Amino acid sequence: MKPNQISLQQAIDYTSRFRENPGPDMPYSETFSAASVKALLEQNECKSFRIYLGRKTDNRICCVLVAADENGQDILPPLNPVSSQEDQGIILEDALQCPPLCPPPSPLNG
């Protein structure tokens, strides 16, 4: 197994336990496009990625994905960018959130 890899049964146990008691306003899942995640992971210096939990202006919980370098530092764009370089410091959110946009049935969302 690879680092961070778990079995399907562990994933089923974790997601089932969460659905039994998700807490207020917690989504069951968020779906990100493969192209966006690939761009995040292909950034120079990217060795891992991190998921932060955030809260949108309408108070919905969301996941914010960022790449991290070999020292664990977030790879972020400049706070006040001079130009619009889309391939530096990519931050992902705006995913399809379940509910209301849930994926087809699987052992993980049963």
N, C-alpha and C positions, 0 to 999 in steps of 0.2 A: 504494500500500500504506500501511497505517496503521503508526504506530510499533510496534515489537516484532512485527509480522506477518512470517511467513516462508512460503515456498511449501510445498505438500504434499510435494514431493520432498525438501526440506531436512528436514522433519519425519520423513519415512520414514527418511532417512539417519541422523538423530540417534537415533531410537528403535531402529532396527536395530543401530546401533553399541553402544548401551547394553545391549541384550539379549544381545549377544555377550560382554560382560564387565561384568555388573551390580555386582559386588562383593558381599560377604557381607551377607545380610539386606536387600537393597534391593528394594523392590517395583517392579514394572514400571509401575504406574499407581495412582492413587487417584481415585475418583469421588465428587464432591460434588453435593449436590442444587442445582438451579438456584435454588430459592427461598432457600436459605441464602447462596449466592454473591451473589444479587441484593440481599439484605438487607445484606450486607457492603458492597457497592458503593454502596448508597443512603444510607449514613450521612452526616450533615452533615460537611462538610470533606473527604470522601474524593476524592482525585484519582488514586490508584493503589492497587494492593494488592501485598503482599509475601508470598513463600512462604519460610518457615523450615523447615529440616529438623530434626526432633526424634527422640527415641527414647522409646518407651513403657516402662512399668515391666517389660514382658516382653521388652524389648530390641528390639522391632520398630521399624524406621525409619518415620517418618510425616511428613506435610506439615502445617504449621501456617500458616493463612492469616490475615493481618491487613490492614486498610485502612491507608493512609498519607495524610497531608495534603499540601498544596502544597509544604511544606518537607521532605518525605520522612520526617516523624516518624510513628511508629506511632500509630494511634488505638486506645487500649487502655481497657478498663474499669478502674475503681479496683481496687486489689489487695484491699481490704477493703470491698466495697460495703455501703452503708447500706440501699439498697433494691434490688429486683431489676428494674432497667430493662434489658430484653433488647435494646433498640435503640441502646445506647451502648457502643462499644468491643467490637463483636462479634469473636470469635476462632473460627475454624473448624478442626476436625480431625474425628475420628471418621468418616472417609470409608470407602467400600468399597475395600478394598485388593486388588490383583491381584499375585500370587496370595494367597489362594485364590479370591476372587470376581472373575473376569476378565470384561471386556466381550466382546460378540460379535466375531468376527474383523473386522479392518479393515486397511488398508494400514499403520497405525501399530503394530499388535500382532502382525503376521504371523508 
